[in-house]
């Protein structure tokens, strides 16, 4: 939920407690950013062997429950703890990308980060790393996972995130909206799923997917029409030959194998030519658009080839079976 009512921000702790009274609201957190909406970058100083070094780092100010709501996994250290009096002003949590980028590796705990200092270097907050979380995607797969830090905010922020029971989603949202209205918020209730925010990052891919599907359907349809016409032509050309073979004792199975093998060979040749080209182009597209991606699996192409074979054989079967089942006397007389 995005909060734009400044007066309501002061009531946020009470609102949060009200929500947590509802059994299907599992966790609630207030922060300056969530996955899909994390863009705050600020210059900070980080501890290095030669002293404090300035870096532009992405950050999010949160409350004590942020890691629980997003279910972040700690690989070093601990989460924020309200019982630890110094966490509110001194504690900072970083992701693995930050630990690696800053050269801290597995020795990140206790390292210093200076935030909010003036141009002369004075003031601000000198904080220490208390935990390192496993890297997670807070931007799209188009981008590499950047260094990210989290620390406790001094006052409520404009984003409220709830983790709810997925089986009662509609009812829980109605409850949250009713509490929103009961608190007299001046802005309209604005709720959206984190998954929706993430999906919006792939709008271009969604449009491309639709276009590719339509193109593929049209291409397959045209190809099948051509294959159907070719099978009709070959069946007519083979009519007399089929009649002679049947007169000399050939069975329908022998005839079907004779007629099918030429088409099967064409489909096999097309498959052998198409697979390397498709693999090459698909990898170029993935590497050019995504930092993180899974390479196409070989069995995907095998399955596509198998389906193409089945569809192709099914398409030509009408004329092939018609010719193979024809009376040999009529076939021999066919001109």
DAWOPE-V518240 format. One record per pair of residues at least 24 apart in sequence whose C-alpha atoms are under 10 Angstrom apart, sorted by sequence separation. I is the first residue (numbers start at 1). J is the second residue. If there is no record, write none. Layout:
i->I j->J
i->I j->J
This chain:
i->64 j->88
i->90 j->114
i->108 j->132
i->127 j->151
i->235 j->259
i->63 j->88
i->234 j->259
i->276 j->301
i->33 j->59
i->34 j->60
i->67 j->93
i->106 j->132
i->275 j->301
i->32 j->59
i->33 j->60
i->274 j->301
i->275 j->302
i->32 j->60
i->33 j->61
i->34 j->62
i->231 j->259
i->234 j->262
i->1 j->30
i->31 j->60
i->32 j->61
i->33 j->62
i->231 j->260
i->275 j->304
i->2 j->32
i->31 j->61
i->32 j->62
i->76 j->106
i->99 j->129
i->161 j->191
i->163 j->193
i->271 j->301
i->275 j->305
i->30 j->61
i->31 j->62
i->32 j->63
i->61 j->92
i->75 j->106
i->76 j->107
i->77 j->108
i->78 j->109
i->160 j->191
i->161 j->192
i->162 j->193
i->271 j->302
i->274 j->305
i->30 j->62
i->31 j->63
i->34 j->66
i->76 j->108
i->77 j->109
i->161 j->193
i->162 j->194
i->231 j->263
i->29 j->62
i->30 j->63
i->31 j->64
i->76 j->109
i->77 j->110
i->99 j->132
i->161 j->194
i->230 j->263
i->271 j->304
i->272 j->305
i->29 j->63
i->30 j->64
i->31 j->65
i->91 j->125
i->92 j->126
i->93 j->127
i->98 j->132
i->99 j->133
i->271 j->305
i->28 j->63
i->29 j->64
i->30 j->65
i->31 j->66
i->35 j->70
i->59 j->94
i->90 j->125
i->91 j->126
i->92 j->127
i->93 j->128
i->94 j->129
i->96 j->131
i->97 j->132
i->98 j->133
i->270 j->305
i->271 j->306
i->28 j->64
i->29 j->65
i->30 j->66
i->34 j->70
i->89 j->125
i->90 j->126
i->91 j->127
i->92 j->128
i->93 j->129
i->94 j->130
i->95 j->131
i->96 j->132
i->97 j->133
i->113 j->149
i->227 j->263
i->28 j->65
i->29 j->66
i->89 j->126
i->90 j->127
i->91 j->128
i->92 j->129
i->93 j->130
i->94 j->131
i->95 j->132
i->96 j->133
i->97 j->134
i->98 j->135
i->268 j->305
i->271 j->308
i->27 j->65
i->28 j->66
i->29 j->67
i->89 j->127
i->90 j->128
i->91 j->129
i->92 j->130
i->93 j->131
i->94 j->132
i->95 j->133
i->96 j->134
i->97 j->135
i->267 j->305
i->268 j->306
i->270 j->308
i->271 j->309
i->27 j->66
i->29 j->68
i->30 j->69
i->88 j->127
i->89 j->128
i->90 j->129
i->91 j->130
i->92 j->131
i->93 j->132
i->94 j->133
i->95 j->134
i->96 j->135
i->97 j->136
i->267 j->306
i->28 j->68
i->29 j->69
i->58 j->98
i->87 j->127
i->90 j->130
i->91 j->131
i->92 j->132
i->93 j->133
i->94 j->134
i->95 j->135
i->96 j->136
i->268 j->308
i->27 j->68
i->28 j->69
i->29 j->70
i->57 j->98
i->86 j->127
i->87 j->128
i->94 j->135
i->95 j->136
i->267 j->308
i->268 j->309
i->26 j->68
i->27 j->69
i->28 j->70
i->267 j->309
i->26 j->69
i->27 j->70
i->87 j->130
i->266 j->309
i->27 j->71
i->101 j->146
i->102 j->147
i->264 j->309
i->267 j->312
i->101 j->147
i->263 j->309
i->264 j->310
i->267 j->313
i->55 j->102
i->97 j->144
i->98 j->145
i->100 j->147
i->97 j->145
i->98 j->146
i->99 j->147
i->264 j->312
i->53 j->102
i->96 j->145
i->97 j->146
i->98 j->147
i->99 j->148
i->263 j->312
i->264 j->313
i->80 j->130
i->95 j->145
i->96 j->146
i->97 j->147
i->98 j->148
i->99 j->149
i->263 j->313
i->78 j->129
i->79 j->130
i->80 j->131
i->95 j->146
i->96 j->147
i->97 j->148
i->98 j->149
i->77 j->129
i->78 j->130
i->79 j->131
i->95 j->147
i->96 j->148
i->97 j->149
i->76 j->129
i->77 j->130
i->78 j->131
i->79 j->132
i->94 j->147
i->95 j->148
i->96 j->149
i->260 j->313
i->263 j->316
i->48 j->102
i->49 j->103
i->76 j->130
i->77 j->131
i->78 j->132
i->79 j->133
i->94 j->148
i->95 j->149
i->47 j->102
i->48 j->103
i->76 j->131
i->77 j->132
i->78 j->133
i->93 j->148
i->94 j->149
i->95 j->150
i->46 j->102
i->47 j->103
i->48 j->104
i->75 j->131
i->76 j->132
i->77 j->133
i->93 j->149
i->94 j->150
i->260 j->316
i->47 j->104
i->74 j->131
i->75 j->132
i->76 j->133
i->92 j->149
i->93 j->150
i->94 j->151
i->141 j->198
i->259 j->316
i->260 j->317
i->74 j->132
i->75 j->133
i->76 j->134
i->92 j->150
i->93 j->151
i->139 j->197
i->140 j->198
i->259 j->317
i->54 j->113
i->73 j->132
i->74 j->133
i->75 j->134
i->91 j->150
i->92 j->151
i->93 j->152
i->139 j->198
i->140 j->199
i->142 j->201
i->52 j->112
i->53 j->113
i->54 j->114
i->72 j->132
i->73 j->133
i->74 j->134
i->75 j->135
i->91 j->151
i->92 j->152
i->138 j->198
i->140 j->200
i->141 j->201
i->142 j->202
i->260 j->320
i->52 j->113
i->53 j->114
i->72 j->133
i->73 j->134
i->74 j->135
i->90 j->151
i->91 j->152
i->137 j->198
i->140 j->201
i->141 j->202
i->256 j->317
i->259 j->320
i->260 j->321
i->52 j->114
i->72 j->134
i->73 j->135
i->89 j->151
i->90 j->152
i->139 j->201
i->140 j->202
i->258 j->320
i->259 j->321
i->47 j->110
i->48 j->111
i->72 j->135
i->73 j->136
i->88 j->151
i->89 j->152
i->257 j->320
i->47 j->111
i->48 j->112
i->72 j->136
i->87 j->151
i->88 j->152
i->89 j->153
i->256 j->320
i->259 j->323
i->46 j->111
i->47 j->112
i->87 j->152
i->88 j->153
i->89 j->154
i->255 j->320
i->256 j->321
i->259 j->324
i->46 j->112
i->47 j->113
i->67 j->133
i->70 j->136
i->88 j->154
i->255 j->321
i->258 j->324
i->45 j->112
i->46 j->113
i->47 j->114
i->256 j->323
i->45 j->113
i->46 j->114
i->253 j->321
i->255 j->323
i->256 j->324
i->44 j->113
i->45 j->114
i->46 j->115
i->252 j->321
i->255 j->324
i->256 j->325
i->44 j->114
i->45 j->115
i->80 j->150
i->82 j->152
i->254 j->324
i->255 j->325
i->43 j->114
i->44 j->115
i->45 j->116
i->80 j->151
i->252 j->323
i->253 j->324
i->43 j->115
i->44 j->116
i->45 j->117
i->80 j->152
i->252 j->324
i->42 j->115
i->43 j->116
i->44 j->117
i->251 j->324
i->252 j->325
i->42 j->116
i->43 j->117
i->251 j->325
i->252 j->326
i->45 j->121
i->246 j->324
i->246 j->325
i->44 j->124
i->46 j->126
i->243 j->323
i->246 j->326
i->247 j->327
i->248 j->328
i->45 j->126
i->46 j->127
i->47 j->128
i->235 j->316
i->239 j->320
i->242 j->323
i->243 j->324
i->246 j->327
i->247 j->328
i->46 j->128
i->238 j->320
i->242 j->324
i->243 j->325
i->246 j->328
i->247 j->329
i->67 j->150
i->236 j->319
i->239 j->322
i->240 j->323
i->242 j->325
i->243 j->326
i->245 j->328
i->246 j->329
i->66 j->150
i->205 j->289
i->228 j->312
i->231 j->315
i->232 j->316
i->235 j->319
i->236 j->320
i->239 j->323
i->242 j->326
i->243 j->327
i->244 j->328
i->66 j->151
i->227 j->312
i->228 j->313
i->231 j->316
i->232 j->317
i->234 j->319
i->235 j->320
i->238 j->323
i->239 j->324
i->242 j->327
i->243 j->328
i->244 j->329
i->246 j->331
i->247 j->332
i->66 j->152
i->227 j->313
i->228 j->314
i->229 j->315
i->230 j->316
i->231 j->317
i->232 j->318
i->233 j->319
i->234 j->320
i->235 j->321
i->238 j->324
i->242 j->328
i->243 j->329
i->246 j->332
i->63 j->150
i->64 j->151
i->224 j->311
i->228 j->315
i->229 j->316
i->231 j->318
i->232 j->319
i->235 j->322
i->236 j->323
i->239 j->326
i->241 j->328
i->243 j->330
i->244 j->331
i->245 j->332
i->58 j->146
i->59 j->147
i->60 j->148
i->61 j->149
i->62 j->150
i->63 j->151
i->64 j->152
i->220 j->308
i->224 j->312
i->227 j->315
i->228 j->316
i->231 j->319
i->232 j->320
i->235 j->323
i->240 j->328
i->243 j->331
i->244 j->332
i->57 j->146
i->58 j->147
i->59 j->148
i->60 j->149
i->61 j->150
i->62 j->151
i->63 j->152
i->64 j->153
i->223 j->312
i->227 j->316
i->228 j->317
i->230 j->319
i->231 j->320
i->235 j->324
i->239 j->328
i->240 j->329
i->242 j->331
i->243 j->332
i->57 j->147
i->58 j->148
i->59 j->149
i->60 j->150
i->61 j->151
i->62 j->152
i->63 j->153
i->224 j->314
i->225 j->315
i->228 j->318
i->229 j->319
i->240 j->330
i->241 j->331
i->242 j->332
i->243 j->333
i->56 j->147
i->57 j->148
i->58 j->149
i->59 j->150
i->60 j->151
i->61 j->152
i->62 j->153
i->63 j->154
i->70 j->161
i->220 j->311
i->224 j->315
i->225 j->316
i->228 j->319
i->232 j->323
i->239 j->330
i->240 j->331
i->241 j->332
i->243 j->334
i->57 j->149
i->58 j->150
i->59 j->151
i->60 j->152
i->61 j->153
i->62 j->154
i->63 j->155
i->69 j->161
i->70 j->162
i->71 j->163
i->224 j->316
i->239 j->331
i->240 j->332
i->60 j->153
i->61 j->154
i->62 j->155
i->63 j->156
i->69 j->162
i->70 j->163
i->238 j->331
i->239 j->332
i->240 j->333
i->61 j->155
i->62 j->156
i->63 j->157
i->66 j->160
i->69 j->163
i->239 j->333
i->240 j->334
i->61 j->156
i->62 j->157
i->66 j->161
i->68 j->163
i->69 j->164
i->236 j->331
i->239 j->334
i->240 j->335
i->61 j->157
i->65 j->161
i->66 j->162
i->239 j->335
i->62 j->159
i->237 j->334
i->236 j->334
i->237 j->335
i->39 j->138
i->236 j->335
i->38 j->138
i->39 j->139
i->35 j->136
i->36 j->137
i->37 j->138
i->38 j->139
i->35 j->137
i->36 j->138
i->37 j->139
i->35 j->138
i->36 j->139
i->34 j->138
i->35 j->139
i->36 j->140
i->33 j->138
i->34 j->139
i->35 j->140
i->41 j->148
i->40 j->148
i->38 j->148
i->32 j->150
i->31 j->150
i->31 j->151
i->31 j->152
i->32 j->153
i->31 j->153
i->37 j->159
i->30 j->153
i->31 j->155
i->32 j->156
i->33 j->157
i->30 j->155
i->31 j->156
i->32 j->157
i->33 j->158
i->34 j->159
i->30 j->156
i->31 j->157
i->32 j->158
i->33 j->159
i->34 j->160
i->30 j->157
i->31 j->158
i->32 j->159
i->33 j->160
i->34 j->161
i->30 j->158
i->31 j->159
i->32 j->160
i->33 j->161
i->30 j->159
i->31 j->160
i->29 j->159
i->30 j->160
i->31 j->161
i->29 j->160
i->30 j->161
i->28 j->160
i->29 j->161
i->30 j->162
i->28 j->161
i->29 j->162
i->27 j->161
i->28 j->162
i->29 j->163
i->27 j->162
i->28 j->163
i->26 j->162
i->27 j->163
i->28 j->164
i->25 j->162
i->26 j->163
i->27 j->164
i->25 j->163
i->26 j->164
i->27 j->165
i->24 j->163
i->25 j->164
i->26 j->165
i->24 j->164
i->25 j->165
i->23 j->164
i->24 j->165
i->25 j->166
i->20 j->162
i->22 j->164
i->23 j->165
i->24 j->166
i->13 j->156
i->19 j->162
i->24 j->167
i->25 j->168
i->12 j->156
i->16 j->160
i->24 j->168
i->25 j->169
i->142 j->286
i->10 j->155
i->11 j->156
i->12 j->157
i->16 j->161
i->24 j->169
i->142 j->287
i->9 j->155
i->10 j->156
i->12 j->158
i->16 j->162
i->142 j->288
i->143 j->289
i->144 j->290
i->145 j->291
i->9 j->156
i->10 j->157
i->24 j->171
i->25 j->172
i->142 j->289
i->143 j->290
i->144 j->291
i->145 j->292
i->8 j->156
i->9 j->157
i->12 j->160
i->24 j->172
i->25 j->173
i->141 j->289
i->142 j->290
i->143 j->291
i->144 j->292
i->9 j->158
i->23 j->172
i->24 j->173
i->141 j->290
i->142 j->291
i->143 j->292
i->6 j->156
i->8 j->158
i->9 j->159
i->22 j->172
i->25 j->175
i->140 j->290
i->141 j->291
i->142 j->292
i->6 j->157
i->24 j->175
i->25 j->176
i->140 j->291
i->141 j->292
i->142 j->293
i->6 j->158
i->140 j->292
i->141 j->293
i->3 j->156
i->4 j->157
i->5 j->158
i->19 j->172
i->22 j->175
i->3 j->157
i->4 j->158
i->22 j->176
i->2 j->157
i->3 j->158
i->4 j->159
i->2 j->158
i->3 j->159
i->19 j->175
i->1 j->158
i->2 j->159
i->3 j->160
i->19 j->176
i->37 j->194
i->1 j->159
i->2 j->160
i->18 j->176
i->36 j->194
i->1 j->160
i->2 j->161
i->35 j->194
i->36 j->195
i->1 j->161
i->19 j->179
i->34 j->194
i->35 j->195
i->36 j->196
i->37 j->197
i->1 j->162
i->15 j->176
i->18 j->179
i->19 j->180
i->36 j->197
i->37 j->198
i->35 j->197
i->36 j->198
i->16 j->179
i->34 j->197
i->35 j->198
i->36 j->199
i->15 j->179
i->36 j->200
i->15 j->180
i->36 j->201
i->15 j->182
i->15 j->183
i->14 j->183
i->12 j->183
i->8 j->180
i->11 j->183
i->11 j->185
i->8 j->183
i->8 j->184
i->9 j->185
i->7 j->184
i->8 j->185
i->7 j->185
i->8 j->186
i->6 j->185
i->7 j->186
i->8 j->187
i->5 j->185
i->6 j->186
i->4 j->185
i->5 j->186
i->3 j->185
i->4 j->186
i->5 j->187
i->3 j->186
i->4 j->187
i->5 j->188
i->3 j->187
i->4 j->188
i->2 j->187
i->3 j->188
i->2 j->188
i->3 j->189
i->2 j->189
i->3 j->190
i->1 j->189
i->2 j->190
i->3 j->191
i->1 j->190
i->2 j->191
i->1 j->191
i->2 j->192
i->1 j->192
i->1 j->193
i->1 j->194
